[in-house]
Amino acid sequence: MDARQLPARHGALWLLGGFALFRRHPPMMTALTFGYLLTVIVVNLVPKIGPFILPLLLPTLTVMLANGCRAVEQGKPFSSEIIGAGIGAQRAGLARLGGLHLLGSSLLVIGASFLGDPVNLNDGIDPEELAALSTDMAILLVLASPMLMAFWFAPLLTAWDGIGAAKSLFFSFVASWRNWRAFAAYGIALILVGAVIPGVILIIAGQISQSLLTVLNTALRMLLIFVLAPTMVASVYLSYRDVFAAPPAPVPGPEPSETDE
C-alpha cells in the first residue's frame, strides 16, 4: 500500500478543507458528527460494560463518519447503503481492529495508572504540582501517540481497501510517521483555532466589558461545538484521501459548444 509523503502545509489544508466540506452541507455534517458523539456517549454510559464495548465499535463508527463525509463531498444524500459502505464486507476485519483497539486502550489505562496522583483543581495547583502534571501529560501523550498513529487510517484501509487488521495498523503507522510534518501542522492549526484564538478573543473581551465577555464566550462555545467539531470529522476523512486515495474526479458536465470557444 503506497502512502504519499505530503508537505507540512497539507496539515493546515486538511482543517481548511474540512471547513469547506462542512460549508457544502452544514445540516448533514452536523447530524453526522452529533450522531457519532451521541453514540459514543450512550455506549460509554452503559453500566460496567460500556467502556469495554466502545473501543470495539470505534473502527466501525469511524468508517460510518468517513462514508458520510464522502457522500457530502460527492453530493449524494445519506442512506443506509452509503453510510454502511464497506462495513458488511469487512465485518471481520473491523471486529479485529476493535479488539486491538480495546487491547491498546487497556494498556494505556494501565500505563496511566502508574503516573502521579490526580490533582485537585479546587485546592489550587502549586508550581511543583503543575510541573508534575505537565510531565505526566507529556508521558501519556508519548505513550498514546503510536496507538493514535496506528489507528488513524486503519479503519478506512480495512473497510475501503480490504486490508487485514494487522496490516492496516502497520500501514497507518508508517503513513502517519512519513507525514509527521503534516500532522504536526494539523495539530498546531487545531490548537490555534480551537484554543489560542478563542482564548485571546475572550481575554480582550474581558478587558472591555464583562457582558461582552459573556456573549462572546457563549458564541465561541457554539462555534466550537457546531462548526469545529464537524470540521475535524471532515479533516480526518480528507487526510486519508490525501495520503492514500486519488482526489475525486470532477463532476462530468456538458461538452462546450463551438459558440462557447
N, C-alpha and C positions, 0 to 999 in steps of 0.2 A: 504494500500500500504506500503510494508516494504522497508525502506531505510537503506542501510548499513551505519555503522559508521566507517569511514576509518581513519587510522593514518595520521599524518601530512605529511609524505613523499609523499603520493599519490598526493598532490597538485603539487609538482615538477614533479612527474611522468606523470601527465596529459600533462604538457608542453613538456616533452621529448617524450611522446607517440604521441603527436600532430606533432612533427617534424618527427618522424618515419613514421607517416601516410602520411605526405607531401612528404617524400622521395619515397614512393611507386609509386606515380604518380604526379610529380610536375605540369605538364600542367593542369591536371584535377582539382587539388586542387586550383591552381591559377585562373583558369577560374571560378570555383565555388565562390571563395572569391571575385573576382573583379566583377562578375555578381551581387552579393549581394550589394557590395558597390556602383556600378553604379546605381542600382535600388533605393537605399536609397537616393543618391544624386539627381537623376532625380525627384523622387516624392517630395522631400523636396523643390525643386526649383519651383514647380507648384505654381503660384501666389495665395496668400491668403489661399487656402485650403490645400496646400502641407503639412505643419507641422501638420495638423489635420488628414490627410489621413495616414501619415507614421506610427503612433502608431497602427492604425488599421491593417496595413499589417505586422508589425514586427513578430507576432507569426507565421504566415504562412511562411514568409521568413526564420525564424529560423528553421522550420521543413524542408524546402527545403534544407537548408545547411546541416542539420544532415542527411537527406536522401542521399545526395551526399557523405558525409563522410563515411556513412555505405557502400555505393556502392564501394568506393575505398578500404575500408578495406576488403570487400568480393570479390574483384577482378571483379566486374561487370561493364559493360560500362554504361555511362549515357543514360537515356531515359526518356521520359515524364512520363512514368508509375512509374519508380523508383524515380525520383525527386519529384513526386506528391503523393507518397505513404502516405496514412493516411489523406490526406488533404480533399479529396472529402467526405469521410465517416464522418469526424468530422468537417465539414464546419461550423456548427452552434456553436460548442464549441470554435473553433478558432476565430470566429467572436466575441463571447462574451469576450474572452481573449483580443482581440484587443480593444474592448470598454473599458474594465477595464484598459488596458494599457494607453489609451487616458485619462481616468479619473485620473489615478495616475500621469501621466506626467503633466497634467494641474495643479494638486495640488502642484507638485514640483516647477513648474514655478511660481505659486502664492507665495509659500514659499520663493523662491529665490528672489522675488521682494522686500521682506521686509528686505533683507540683505543690507549691506553697498553699497554705490555708486560705480560703476566701476572705476578702477584705470587706469589712462592714462599712459601706459608704456613709451610713448615717453618723458614724463616730468620727468622720473625717479621716484623711489619709496624710500621714507624715511623710517626709521625703524618703525615708528608708522603706516604708511600705510601698510607696509609689514606684521606687526603683525595683523592688522585688516583684511587684505586679507587672511592670513592663518587661522584666526578664522572663517571667512565666509566660506572658503572652507571646513573646518572641520565640520561645522554645516551642510552644504549642503551634505557632504558625509554621515553624520549620518542620515539625512532625506531620502536620496536616498537608503541607504542600505536595509531597509525592502522591498522596491519595487524590488530591484535587486535580493534579495533572493527569493522573491515570484515568479518572472518571469524567474529565471534561468533554471529551469527544466519544468515549467508549459506547454509550447507548446508541448514538446515531450510526456509528460504524457497524454495530451489530444489527440494528433494525434496517438500515438503508443499504448497507453494503454486504450484509450476510457474513460478517466476520465473527468468529467464535469469541466467547467472553475473554479468555486469557489473551488472545492475540489483539483484541480491540483495546484492552488495557495497555498492552505494550505499545501499540501504535499511537494511542492517545498520549502516553507519557513521552514518547520520542518526539511527537509533533509539538507538544507543549514546550519541551526542552529546546527544540530547534527555534521556536518562536518566542523565547523568553523575553526578548526586547519588546515585541508587540504586546505581550501580556503585561509587562511592566508599565508600558504606556497606557494600556487599558485600565490598570489599577489606579494609576496616577490620575487619569481623567475622571474615573469614577469617584475618587476621593475628593477631587476638586469640585465636581458638580454636586455630589451628594452631601458633602460636609463643609469644605473650606468656604466656598462661595456663599452658601446659606448662612454659615456662621458669621462671616464678615458683614453680610447684609443685616443680620439681627443685631450685631454689635453697634453698627452705625445707627440703626433704627432706635435702639435703646438710648443712645445719646441724644436723640432728637425728641422722642416722645414715647411715654410708656404705652399709650393707646396705639400708636403706630407699631410698636414692637409686638403687641398682642395680635393685631390684624395680620402683620407680615408673618408672624410665627405660625398662625393658622393656615395662611395661604401657602407657605412653603411646605408645611406638612402635607397638605393636599396635593401639591405638585409632586412631592417625592413619592407619595403613595399611588397616585393615579397617572403619573407621567413617567417618572424614573423607573418604577418597577416594571411596567410593560416594555420600556426601552431596554432595560437589562435583559429581559427574557428574549427579546428580538436579537440583541447583540450576541447572545450565546449561539443562536442559530446561524447568524452571519459569520461568526468566527469559524464554524465548521465549514460553511460554504466557501469561505476564502481559502482555507488551508487544504481541504480535501476535494472539493467539488468545483466544477467549472461554473462561472457566473451564468445566470439564467439567460437563455436566448431571448432576443427582443420579440415582442408580440408581433406576429406577421400582420402586415397591412396591405392595402391595395397597391399594386404597382403604379408608379407615377405615369400619367399620360403624357403624350408628346406636347400637349399645350402647357404642362407644368414645367417642362425643361427649358 
